């Protein structure tokens, strides 16, 4: 379950980097007198200041394009010095990552209007626009986006707000911003030049697209079930590596590295989900979007750090590109990647046969990260952290009755858990979500009639067996058997029965 837009994967590299990256001094200046504790206090002070300025928000994300409407345009001399620092910082990034410098990196100073045009152009390609539209509608069906939310408009506004410099793999150019203080851009360069090194050794665009299904115009396919997770995991690899390099660059004057200063990364990650007073678009975002857009940075840092501890730079940088993770579970729980955990794939349906009365709208994975966000939204963060490590697989099908594009979207979702007890817990959380997603879900008895005396849909702590409710968009069925759950929403009765027989065959 992704914001599926292949351009957005690369555009996500534009997201603004933390305030601390702006204020922690780079190599070669007066910050050499600061010790690690002072830098740690600096992060805390920034968080406290933002809490007062931003209505309770703690500082984190933030050398942003909207930081000041009165931003000074950097001078030609400042730009010249900034351009010179590209080579110095590229050498630092190469030493840190052990990724070789195979060629010079082109550099450009860009104006705000040019960045905005770049963002809008990359969001308009037909294939990606169709993917984004499908993602938006499915996310609304799951209740992860408000029904009246305009995802494309939001993402364009967000990227304009958050841009902090970027590397363009098409032109092999690092783009620097003429309206952001030159000194503030040096740590950002450490991040973006890591992407340049990744690109030189492995070809970022091609590497990110590996495994992407080749259907016409991005048509939904069962291949998307694997692709969703692969692309999310790979994005976390590239952003996690770049964030570790940025932090090591900023810490270099202290003689420390991220592995020796984990509190810095923790402060950074905690604040990423909050935003600052000058990032109103991000701060107003639904929980799902905040979690999704910061996922590759927050979890990517920890994943890269875990690999550094386990196998050094060779494993954490070049090695993981050659043997990349394939699921968000491996990113969120690096020990599963390091131990080469193998999870048996879930049974795939014959979608054409089982959903013969429906026009296929979307198919995709619901990975460990997806269930973490879903549980967080409907049951809270503590429940999510307790439950998501027990995920063992999941995917969905979405469609509309053939020939009726105005009909509500029908949804079919299956998931598997580490034990029947954990499946029952997740099923109860999912049932709880119905109370927020539909106006008045009414329980149905075994004969399909409304059961007025049934427990409220959001009262269950665990849910086992088969349960059904009637909503304004059709019936909802949650069927829990052992460690697996089958969920049908808005599908006709014959389809629900046919799919259930096919899915449960051999499982009882």
QUIVEN-V851417 format. One record per backbone hydrogen bond with DSSP energy under -0.5 kcal/mol. NH is the residue of the N-H (numbers start at 1). CO is the residue of the C=O. If there is no record, write none. Layout:
nh = <NH:NH>
co = <CO:CO>
//
This chain:
nh = <4:5:8:9:10:10:11:12:13:14:15:19:21:22:22:23:24:29:32:33:34:39:40:41:42:43:44:45:46:47:48:49:50:51:52:53:54:55:56:57:62:62:63:64:65:66:67:71:74:79:80:81:82:83:84:85:86:86:87:87:88:89:90:91:92:93:94:95:96:97:98:100:102:106:106:108:110:110:115:116:117:118:119:120:121:122:123:123:124:129:130:131:132:133:134:135:136:137:138:139:140:141:142:143:144:145:149:151:154:155:156:157:158:159:160:161:162:163:164:164:166:168:169:172:173:174:175:175:176:176:178:180:185:185:186:186:188:189:190:191:192:193:194:195:196:197:198:199:200:201:202:203:207:208:209:210:210:212:218:219:224:225:226:226:227:228:229:230:231:232:233:234:235:236:237:238:239:240:241:242:243:244:245:246:247:248:249:250:251:252:254:255:255:256:260:261:261:264:265:266:267:268:269:270:271:272:273:273:274:275:279:283:284:285:290:291:292:293:294:295:296:297:298:299:300:301:302:303:304:305:306:307:308:309:310:311:312:315:316:317:318:319:320:321:322:323:324:331:332:333:336:337:337:338:339:340:341:343:344:351:354:355:356:358:359:360:361:362:364:365:366:371:372:373:374:375:376:377:378:379:380:380:384:385:386:387:388:390:391:392:393:395:396:397:398:399:400:402:404:407:410:411:412:413:414:415:416:417:418:423:424:425:426:427:428:429:430:431:432:433:434:434:435:435:436:437:438:442:444:445:448:451:452:454:459:463:465:467:468:469:470:471:474:476:477:478:479:480:480:481:481:484:485:486:487:488:489:490:496:497:498:499:500:501:502:503:504:505:507:508>
co = <2:3:5:5:6:7:7:8:10:11:12:60:18:18:19:19:20:26:29:30:31:35:36:37:38:39:40:41:42:43:44:45:46:47:48:49:50:52:51:54:17:60:17:62:161:161:64:68:178:75:76:77:78:79:80:81:82:83:83:84:84:85:86:87:88:89:90:91:92:93:94:98:100:104:172:174:108:176:111:112:113:114:115:116:117:118:119:120:121:125:126:127:128:129:130:131:132:133:134:135:136:137:138:140:139:139:146:149:150:151:152:153:154:155:156:157:158:159:14:165:175:173:167:168:168:106:166:173:108:174:110:177:181:182:182:183:184:185:186:187:188:189:190:191:192:193:194:195:196:197:198:199:203:204:205:206:207:209:215:216:221:222:222:223:223:224:225:226:227:228:229:230:231:232:233:234:235:236:237:238:239:240:241:242:243:244:245:246:247:248:251:251:252:251:257:257:258:261:261:262:263:264:265:266:267:268:269:270:271:271:276:279:280:282:286:287:288:289:290:291:292:294:294:295:295:297:298:299:300:301:302:303:304:305:306:307:308:311:312:313:97:314:315:317:318:319:321:327:328:329:333:333:334:334:335:337:336:341:342:349:350:351:353:355:400:358:398:398:396:224:394:367:368:369:370:371:372:373:374:375:375:376:380:381:382:383:384:387:388:416:416:414:364:412:362:410:359:357:401:404:399:489:397:487:395:485:393:483:390:419:420:421:422:423:424:425:426:427:428:429:430:431:431:432:433:433:434:470:468:449:445:443:450:451:456:424:480:478:444:476:442:474:471:469:488:467:486:465:478:479:484:481:415:479:413:477:411:475:492:493:494:495:496:497:498:499:500:501:504:504>
//
